[in-house]
């Protein structure tokens, strides 16, 4: 599962290609791709593309470039034709004709946010009340106040890829939230499109909403160095973004290999720094050898030493035969 999302980086000085953002700030608008940690994924940043602050949210060329780069990070697939085993998820910025056409030609599975047409109120009235199904939360339980219905058969999808399904979610806004023009009957309507032909709408919608985990990965990337770009030149800041991506990959694989069954695998960078990467230790020299001795009084030392022993054991495994 590859999740694409963009974020804003504030520039506090005149840096090359820094520009005004759509949120009235000033800086950059990079687009990133993350491999979701679900179903054996690593949770690492697979690709990042630094862009000026005024870059469009739904620029097709940028989405295609980042997706191509992410495909090359997945072992065991052909990057030019990944196949249905790869799922690409984006928010509404990826719900464009050209991007979905490109994903369809690559024969990958997609689940993207979809903008509803102006005729949504009329379409909404065509759906019988009994066809609305209860939505599910992330634990698989029924989510109160949220229902789903498929609008594929009643929408004009001419020009969109063949086999695309549109599933609409209705939900009561939170108390005090102002309704929008697209809200119907007091419900807030959102939609997503997918080319998965099988599966109930509740399961597909739950799978689509799980892409919100990439927001956690973006926050972790900013804690790793993406919050502020240090250089004046755009090319230098691009290299800095690649270093941040490399740090994301190292920490993700460290968690996967060093403590795969421990909760430490899910710790974010701030917690890793506090608990594992900043443990008190001293260098001891004896017998012409140098030893790194960690404090036994720290409750996190057993986790670090167990991870170290596991990595050493993996490093001495025999290489697989070719």
DRENVEX-557038 format. One record per residue (C-alpha): residue number from 1; chain; x, y negated, z negated. Coordinates in Angstrom, 1 decimal, decimal comma, padded with zeros to 4 digits. Layout:
<sites>
 num cadena     px     py     pz
 NUM      A      X      Y      Z
...
</sites>
This chain:
<sites>
 num cadena     px     py     pz
   1      A  000,0  000,0  000,0
   2      A  001,5 -003,3  001,1
   3      A  000,1 -006,5 -000,3
   4      A  000,7 -009,9  001,3
   5      A  000,3 -013,1 -000,6
   6      A  001,7 -016,7 -000,5
   7      A  002,6 -019,0 -003,4
   8      A  003,7 -022,6 -003,8
   9      A  007,1 -023,6 -005,1
  10      A  007,5 -027,2 -006,3
  11      A  010,6 -029,2 -005,1
  12      A  011,7 -031,9 -007,5
  13      A  014,0 -033,5 -005,0
  14      A  014,3 -034,1 -001,2
  15      A  015,2 -030,6  000,1
  16      A  015,3 -029,7  003,7
  17      A  011,9 -028,8  005,1
  18      A  010,1 -029,5  001,8
  19      A  006,7 -030,9  002,5
  20      A  003,3 -031,8  001,0
  21      A  001,2 -028,7  000,1
  22      A -002,5 -028,2  000,3
  23      A -002,7 -028,6 -003,5
  24      A -001,3 -032,1 -003,2
  25      A  002,1 -031,0 -004,4
  26      A  005,5 -031,1 -002,7
  27      A  007,8 -028,2 -001,9
  28      A  007,6 -024,8 -000,1
  29      A  005,0 -022,2  000,7
  30      A  006,7 -018,8  001,0
  31      A  004,9 -015,7  002,1
  32      A  005,8 -012,4  000,5
  33      A  005,0 -008,7  000,9
  34      A  004,9 -006,3 -002,1
  35      A  004,7 -002,5 -002,2
  36      A  002,0 -001,7 -004,8
  37      A  003,1  000,5 -007,7
  38      A -000,1  002,6 -007,3
  39      A  000,2  006,2 -005,9
  40      A  004,0  006,5 -006,3
  41      A  004,8  003,0 -005,1
  42      A  007,6  001,0 -006,6
  43      A  006,0 -002,5 -007,1
  44      A  009,0 -004,2 -005,4
  45      A  009,1 -007,2 -003,2
  46      A  009,6 -005,7  000,3
  47      A  009,9 -009,0  002,2
  48      A  009,7 -012,7  001,8
  49      A  009,6 -015,6  004,4
  50      A  010,4 -019,1  003,2
  51      A  008,2 -021,7  004,8
  52      A  007,7 -025,5  004,5
  53      A  005,1 -026,7  002,1
  54      A  002,7 -027,6  004,8
  55      A  002,8 -024,1  006,4
  56      A -000,7 -022,8  007,2
  57      A -002,2 -020,2  004,9
  58      A -003,5 -018,1  007,8
  59      A -000,6 -018,4  010,2
  60      A -000,7 -015,2  012,3
  61      A  003,0 -015,3  013,3
  62      A  004,2 -015,5  009,7
  63      A  001,9 -012,6  008,6
  64      A  003,1 -010,4  011,4
  65      A  006,8 -011,2  010,7
  66      A  006,5 -010,5  007,0
  67      A  004,5 -007,3  007,7
  68      A  007,1 -006,1  010,2
  69      A  009,8 -006,7  007,6
  70      A  007,9 -004,8  005,0
  71      A  007,4 -001,8  007,3
  72      A  011,2 -001,4  007,7
  73      A  011,4 -001,0  003,9
  74      A  009,2  002,1  003,8
  75      A  011,2  005,4  004,3
  76      A  009,7  008,2  006,3
  77      A  007,6  006,1  008,8
  78      A  008,2  004,6  012,2
  79      A  008,2  000,8  011,7
  80      A  006,9  000,2  015,2
  81      A  003,9  002,5  014,6
  82      A  003,4  003,2  010,9
  83      A  000,1  005,0  011,1
  84      A -002,9  005,4  008,9
  85      A -001,0  006,3  005,8
  86      A  000,0  002,7  005,4
  87      A -002,6  000,3  003,9
  88      A -002,1 -003,5  004,3
  89      A -004,1 -005,7  002,0
  90      A -004,4 -009,5  002,1
  91      A -006,7 -012,2  000,9
  92      A -008,8 -014,3  003,3
  93      A -005,7 -015,8  004,9
  94      A -005,1 -012,5  006,7
  95      A -008,7 -012,2  008,0
  96      A -007,9 -013,6  011,4
  97      A -008,7 -012,1  014,9
  98      A -005,0 -011,9  016,0
  99      A -003,6 -010,4  012,9
 100      A -006,3 -007,7  012,6
 101      A -005,9 -006,9  016,4
 102      A -002,1 -006,5  015,7
 103      A -002,7 -004,2  012,7
 104      A -005,2 -002,2  014,8
 105      A -002,6 -001,7  017,6
 106      A -000,1 -000,5  014,9
 107      A -002,8  002,0  013,8
 108      A -002,5  001,1  010,1
 109      A -005,3  000,8  007,6
 110      A -006,2 -002,7  006,5
 111      A -008,4 -004,3  003,8
 112      A -008,5 -008,1  004,1
 113      A -010,6 -010,9  002,8
 114      A -013,3 -012,0  005,3
 115      A -015,0 -015,4  005,7
 116      A -018,8 -015,1  005,9
 117      A -020,6 -017,0  008,7
 118      A -022,9 -019,9  008,3
 119      A -025,8 -017,5  008,9
 120      A -025,1 -015,7  005,7
 121      A -028,4 -016,8  003,9
 122      A -030,4 -015,3  006,8
 123      A -028,3 -012,1  006,8
 124      A -028,7 -011,8  003,0
 125      A -032,5 -011,7  003,3
 126      A -032,3 -008,8  005,7
 127      A -030,7 -006,5  003,1
 128      A -033,3 -004,7  001,0
 129      A -032,8 -005,0 -002,7
 130      A -032,5 -001,2 -003,1
 131      A -029,4 -001,2 -000,8
 132      A -027,4 -003,2 -003,3
 133      A -025,1 -000,8 -005,2
 134      A -023,4 -001,6 -008,5
 135      A -019,7 -002,6 -008,3
 136      A -017,0 -000,8 -010,3
 137      A -014,3 -002,2 -012,5
 138      A -010,7 -001,1 -012,4
 139      A -011,5  001,8 -014,9
 140      A -014,2  003,1 -012,5
 141      A -017,1  002,0 -014,8
 142      A -020,0  000,0 -013,6
 143      A -019,4 -003,8 -013,6
 144      A -022,3 -005,7 -015,0
 145      A -023,8 -008,4 -012,8
 146      A -022,0 -007,4 -009,6
 147      A -023,4 -005,5 -006,6
 148      A -022,2 -004,5 -003,2
 149      A -023,9 -004,1  000,2
 150      A -022,5 -003,4  003,7
 151      A -023,3 -006,1  006,3
 152      A -021,6 -004,4  009,3
 153      A -024,8 -003,4  011,1
 154      A -026,5 -006,8  010,9
 155      A -023,5 -009,0  011,7
 156      A -022,3 -010,1  015,1
 157      A -018,8 -008,7  015,1
 158      A -018,1 -009,2  018,8
 159      A -014,4 -009,9  019,4
 160      A -013,4 -008,2  016,1
 161      A -011,5 -004,9  016,2
 162      A -013,7 -001,8  016,8
 163      A -014,5  000,2  013,7
 164      A -014,3 -002,7  011,3
 165      A -016,6 -002,7  008,3
 166      A -017,7 -005,8  006,4
 167      A -018,7 -005,3  002,7
 168      A -020,2 -008,1  000,7
 169      A -020,1 -008,5 -003,0
 170      A -022,6 -010,6 -004,9
 171      A -022,0 -011,8 -008,5
 172      A -023,5 -014,3 -010,8
 173      A -021,1 -017,2 -011,3
 174      A -019,7 -017,7 -014,8
 175      A -021,7 -020,1 -017,0
 176      A -021,0 -023,7 -016,1
 177      A -019,6 -022,9 -012,7
 178      A -020,9 -025,1 -009,9
 179      A -022,6 -023,2 -007,1
 180      A -021,2 -023,6 -003,5
 181      A -023,1 -024,1 -000,3
 182      A -022,5 -020,5  000,7
 183      A -024,1 -019,1 -002,5
 184      A -027,5 -017,6 -002,0
 185      A -030,2 -017,0 -004,6
 186      A -027,9 -018,0 -007,4
 187      A -025,3 -015,4 -006,4
 188      A -021,7 -016,0 -005,3
 189      A -021,0 -014,0 -002,1
 190      A -017,6 -012,8 -001,1
 191      A -016,6 -010,3  001,5
 192      A -013,8 -008,1  002,8
 193      A -013,2 -006,2  006,0
 194      A -011,6 -002,8  006,4
 195      A -011,2 -000,1  009,0
 196      A -011,6  002,7  006,6
 197      A -014,5  004,6  008,1
 198      A -015,1  006,9  005,1
 199      A -015,8  006,0  001,5
 200      A -018,4  004,4 -000,5
 201      A -018,4  000,6 -000,7
 202      A -017,8  000,7 -004,5
 203      A -014,6  002,7 -004,0
 204      A -013,3  000,5 -001,1
 205      A -014,1 -002,7 -002,9
 206      A -012,3 -001,5 -006,0
 207      A -009,3 -000,6 -003,9
 208      A -009,4 -004,0 -002,3
 209      A -009,5 -005,9 -005,6
 210      A -006,5 -004,0 -006,8
 211      A -004,4 -006,2 -004,5
 212      A -004,6 -008,8 -007,3
 213      A -001,6 -007,0 -008,9
 214      A  000,6 -008,8 -006,4
 215      A -000,1 -011,9 -008,4
 216      A  001,8 -010,3 -011,2
 217      A  004,6 -009,5 -008,9
 218      A  004,7 -013,2 -007,7
 219      A  004,9 -014,3 -011,4
 220      A  007,7 -011,9 -012,0
 221      A  009,5 -013,2 -008,9
 222      A  009,3 -016,7 -010,3
 223      A  010,7 -015,5 -013,6
 224      A  013,6 -014,0 -011,6
 225      A  014,5 -017,2 -009,8
 226      A  011,8 -018,1 -007,3
 227      A  010,3 -020,9 -009,5
 228      A  012,9 -023,4 -008,4
 229      A  015,0 -023,3 -005,2
 230      A  018,5 -024,6 -006,1
 231      A  019,9 -025,7 -002,8
 232      A  019,4 -028,6 -000,4
 233      A  019,7 -026,8  002,8
 234      A  016,8 -024,6  004,0
 235      A  019,1 -021,8  005,2
 236      A  020,7 -021,6  001,8
 237      A  017,3 -021,4  000,0
 238      A  016,3 -018,6  002,4
 239      A  019,3 -016,6  001,2
 240      A  018,3 -017,4 -002,4
 241      A  014,8 -015,9 -001,7
 242      A  016,5 -012,8 -000,4
 243      A  018,5 -012,5 -003,6
 244      A  015,3 -012,8 -005,6
 245      A  013,8 -010,0 -003,5
 246      A  016,9 -007,9 -004,2
 247      A  016,5 -008,5 -007,9
 248      A  012,9 -007,4 -007,7
 249      A  013,9 -004,2 -005,9
 250      A  016,7 -003,4 -008,4
 251      A  014,4 -003,9 -011,4
 252      A  011,6 -001,9 -009,8
 253      A  013,8  001,0 -009,0
 254      A  015,5  000,8 -012,4
 255      A  012,1  001,3 -013,9
 256      A  011,2  004,1 -011,6
 257      A  014,4  006,1 -012,1
 258      A  015,5  005,2 -015,6
 259      A  012,3  005,5 -017,5
 260      A  009,5  006,8 -015,2
 261      A  007,3  008,0 -018,0
 262      A  007,9  005,3 -020,5
 263      A  005,8  002,1 -020,7
 264      A  009,1  000,1 -020,1
 265      A  008,6  000,8 -016,4
 266      A  005,7 -001,7 -016,4
 267      A  007,6 -004,4 -018,4
 268      A  008,0 -007,7 -016,6
 269      A  011,2 -009,6 -016,4
 270      A  010,8 -011,7 -019,5
 271      A  010,1 -008,6 -021,6
 272      A  013,0 -006,7 -020,0
 273      A  015,4 -009,6 -020,8
 274      A  014,2 -009,8 -024,4
 275      A  014,1 -006,1 -025,1
 276      A  016,7 -004,3 -022,9
 277      A  019,0 -006,8 -021,1
 278      A  019,9 -008,8 -024,1
 279      A  020,6 -006,2 -026,8
 280      A  023,3 -007,0 -029,3
 281      A  026,5 -005,0 -028,6
 282      A  030,3 -005,1 -029,1
 283      A  033,2 -003,9 -027,0
 284      A  035,4 -001,3 -028,9
 285      A  038,8 -000,2 -027,7
 286      A  040,1  003,2 -028,9
 287      A  042,1  006,0 -027,4
 288      A  043,0  003,8 -024,4
 289      A  039,3  003,6 -023,5
 290      A  036,7  000,8 -023,8
 291      A  033,3  001,6 -025,4
 292      A  030,2 -000,6 -025,3
 293      A  028,5  000,0 -028,6
 294      A  024,9 -001,2 -029,0
 295      A  023,4 -002,0 -032,4
 296      A  021,6  001,0 -033,9
 297      A  019,4 -001,4 -035,9
 298      A  017,5 -002,5 -032,7
 299      A  014,3 -000,6 -032,0
 300      A  015,0 -000,9 -028,3
 301      A  018,4  000,8 -028,3
 302      A  017,0  004,3 -027,9
 303      A  015,1  003,3 -024,8
 304      A  018,2  001,7 -023,2
 305      A  020,5  004,6 -024,1
 306      A  018,0  007,2 -022,8
 307      A  017,7  005,2 -019,5
 308      A  021,4  005,0 -019,2
 309      A  021,9  008,7 -019,7
 310      A  019,2  009,4 -017,1
 311      A  020,8  007,2 -014,5
 312      A  024,2  008,8 -015,1
 313      A  022,6  012,2 -014,7
 314      A  021,0  011,1 -011,4
 315      A  024,3  009,6 -010,2
 316      A  026,1  013,0 -010,6
 317      A  023,4  015,1 -008,8
 318      A  024,8  016,9 -005,7
 319      A  024,0  015,2 -002,4
 320      A  021,2  016,9 -000,5
 321      A  022,2  019,0  002,5
 322      A  021,7  017,4  005,9
</sites>
